[in-house]
Amino acid sequence: MDAEAREVRALEAEIAALQRRCQELPAPGEKPSGVRKSCQKLPQSDSEGWESSKDLRSHLGHLKSELSFLSTLTGFNIRNYSKKIEAVTNTEVTEEGTTKVLQRHRLSGNCNMVTFQLEFQVLEIQTKEKLSSAITDLNIIMEPTEYSELSEFACRAEERRDLLMFFQSLHFFVEWYEYRKHTFKHFKEKYPDTVHLPEGACSHCMEIHSTSRPGFELVVVWRIQINEEGKVSPKLDLLTKVPQRALVLDKNRVIETAPSSFQTLLGVLGIEAALDSLIKLLCVGNN
């Protein structure tokens, strides 16, 4: 019974963390208000006063269902969450009736392929008029570390102590990552002899080879950028690899201007249509 009660309390803590996350971040294709309304419909749980083991197991199953729903909605899977309120010696009651309490939080989980651990402190200040809180310390550990954009971004989030920016930006980074992976996979399957992914399914670049013109190759480099404010956006560039003789014969500077022309194509057609047009252009001489 005690073990089940502990599991209930742990699940309730995880659900509370995801509910806060859910209210802050809109789900793909849904307005923020809609997400908040979905989360508000979830009942608030109380683990005290269960009369039987059967009631406790039923409540436990309900909590697991809520946790699964919130994980699907936000894209985040919270594995562990704990909160510790500092000892009484760290709680200050001032003459003006202001109470200050320092909380220490630990959170670990993942968003798709990215695993993270968070440790942060929250200072709560209670006055007669209101209750306010502020994050006083934030430490972020992320795995894997091969995503340089995320490493730099995590450092900025730590400096600003901005949890909302961390969760929002990580969510959209993973969305763009998955979109890039699926897009490259689609073109590899559609043009197996022309398209090559040097880094496999998770490649950040796509090579387009001409089978009729040996040595002629185009490379699309697709990066996912996170700016200073945490905004996530794709950055696609075109590189050309052609024999020196082809450059000499290119009197109209088609090869030289290809990267800038590709940017124009992206703006007009969008990513998928622009890539498809680029591949078909190189495949003309292959048929």
N, C-alpha and C positions, 0 to 999 in steps of 0.2 A: 504493500500500500504506500509506504514511504517513497519507494523508488518511482512509482507511478506519479505521485504528487510532485516529486522533483522534476520529472519529465514534463508534467503539465506546466510548471512554473517556467521551465526553460523554453518551452514552445510559446508560452504567452509573451515572454521577453522578446523572442525572435519576431513574433507577429507584430508586437508594438513597434519594433524597429522598422519592419517592412511597411507598416501602415504609415509611419512618418515619411518614409521614402516614396510611397505610392502617392501621397498627397502633394509631394513636391515635383514629381516628374510625370509629364503626360506620356501615355502609352502611344506606340506608333499608330497614327491615323485616328487618334482620339483626342478630343479637346481636354484641357486640364480639368475643367469643371466636371466632366463626365467621369474621369478617373477618381476624383475626390468623392463624388457621389457613390461610386462603387465601393470605395473603402469605408465610407461612413455607414454603409448598410451592414458591414460586418459587426456582429455583436461584440461588446466588450466583455471579457471573461473574468471570472472570479474563482480562484481555485480553493477558496475557503468554504468549509461547511458541507462538503460532500458526504451524503449519508451512507453510501455504499460503494464497494469496489466497482460494481456495474456502472453506477453513475459516473465514476471517475474515468473508467475506460471509454464510455460514450463521449464524455467531454474531451478526452484525449484524441479520439478519432476526429471529432469536429475541429479541433485546433489544427491537426495535421492537414485536414482538408483546406482550412483557411490559409495555412502557410503555403500549400501547393498553389492555390489560386493567386496569392500575392506574388509568388516567385514567377509564375507564368506572366502575370500582368506587367511586372517591372523588369524582368530579365535578370534579376539578382537572386542568388541562392545564398541565404544566410545560414551558415553552419553553426556558429557559436556566437553568443552574445552575453555579456555580463556587465553589471553596473555595481559600483561600490561607492558608498557614501563615506566620506572621510570621518574619522573619529571625532568625538565631541571637542577635543582640544583644537581641532581645525575649524570649528564652527564658531563664528563671532557674532555676538549680539551687542549692537551698539546702543548708546544712550538714547538715540533717536528712534529706537524700535525697529532698526533694520537688521535682518538676519541674513548671513552669508553662508552658503553651503557649497562645498566643492565635491563634485561627483567625478569618478573615474570610470570611463567606459572602454570596453574592449569588444571588438567586432571582427569576425573573419567570415569570408565567403568567396563567392566567385560570380563573375558575369561572363558567361560563356567560357572562353579559353583563358581569361585573365583571373588570377587568384589574388586576393588582397587581404591584408590585415590592417585594422585601424586601431589606434589607441588615442583617445582624446579626453581632455578634461573640460568640464562644464562648470562654470561658476554661476550659481543661482543667487539672486539678490531679492529678498522679500522685504517690501516696505508696507506701510499701512495702505498705500494706494494701489500698488501693483507688484507683480512678480516678473522679473526680467532675468535673462540668462545669456551667457556669452561663452564661446569656446576659447579657453585660455592656452591650450596646447594641443597640437595635432601631429601624430606620427603615422606615416603611410608606408607600408611595405607591399610591393607588388611583384607578382611572378606570372609568367616568365619575364625576364628582363631584356629580351631582344628587341622589344618595341621601344626604341629610343624616344619616340614622341611621348609615350606614357611616363617614362622616367623623368623627363623634363617637366611634364605637366604635374606629376605628383609633388615635385619639389615646390612648384608655384602654389599648389593647393595647401601645402604645409605652411608655407610662409604666410599665406593669407588666412589660414585657419578657416577655410571655406569648404565645408562638407557638402553643401548643395552643389557647388560647382564640380566637386569631385565626382559625385554620383551622376549628375547630368552628363558631364563630358565623357565619362567612362561608358555610359549607356550608348551614346551616339557614336563613340569610337568603335565599339563592338558592332553596332549596326552597319557602319560603313565597311568594317573589316569583312563581315559576312557577305555584304553585297559585292565587294570586290572579288572575294573567293568564288562566289556563285557565278559572277559575270565571266571571269576568266575560265572557269570550268565549262561554261556554256559554249564559249568560242573554241575551246580545245576540242570539245566533242563535235562541234559543227564543222570545224576545219582541222582535222587531226594531222594532215600532212603539212600544213602551213603554220599553225600556231604551236608554239613551244613554251612551256612554263619551266624555266630553269630551276626554280626552287620548289617545284611540286605544286600541290593543290593550294598551298598558302603563299604562293609566290607574290611578290609585290611588283613584279614586272612581267610583261608578256612579249615574247619574241615572235615576229612575223617573218618567216623565211620565204624567199622566192625560189621555187624548185626549178624554174626555167632560167633564172639568172643567178648562177652560183656567186656567192659573196655579197649579194644584195639582201639587206636585212633592215627591218624597222623594229625598234624596241619602244614599247609603251611602258613608262615608269609611273606607277600609281601610288602616291603617298597619301597618308591621312594626316592632316595637320590639325594641331590644337593651338589656337592663338593665345595671347596673353589673358584674354577674358574668358577662356575656356570654350570658345566656339569651335566646333569640329567641322571640317570641310575637306573634300577630296582635292588633290592636286595632281593632275595628269600632265606628263610631258612626253614628247616624242623625240627619240634619238635615232639618227640614221647611221647605218654601217654599209658603206658602198665602196667598191674598188676605186682607186685613184683615177683610173682611166674614165670611169663614169662621170666623175666630177668635172674632168676636163671637157668632156663632150656635152655637159649640161649647160648649154649656152643660155637657156632661159632661167637658170638658177632655181629650178623646181626643187632639187634636193636641198639646196641651202635654205629655201623659204618654207620647207615642209613643216618644221616645228611650229612656226607662227600660223601657218595655214591650218594645222591641226587644232590649235586653240580656237580659231574662228569656227571650225567645224563643230567643236564641242559646244560652243555657245549657241549655235543654230540648231543642232540635232540632238544634243544630249549625249551622255556617255555611251550607252549601248549602240545607238544608231551611228554615232561617229566611229566607234571601233569597227562595227560591221562594214561601213563604207570603206574604211582604211584597208581592211583585210581583202575585201572584194577588189579594190583597186590594184593590190599587189598580186591578186590571184588571176587577173585578166590574162596575163601571159602564161599562166600555168595550165590553162585549159586547152 
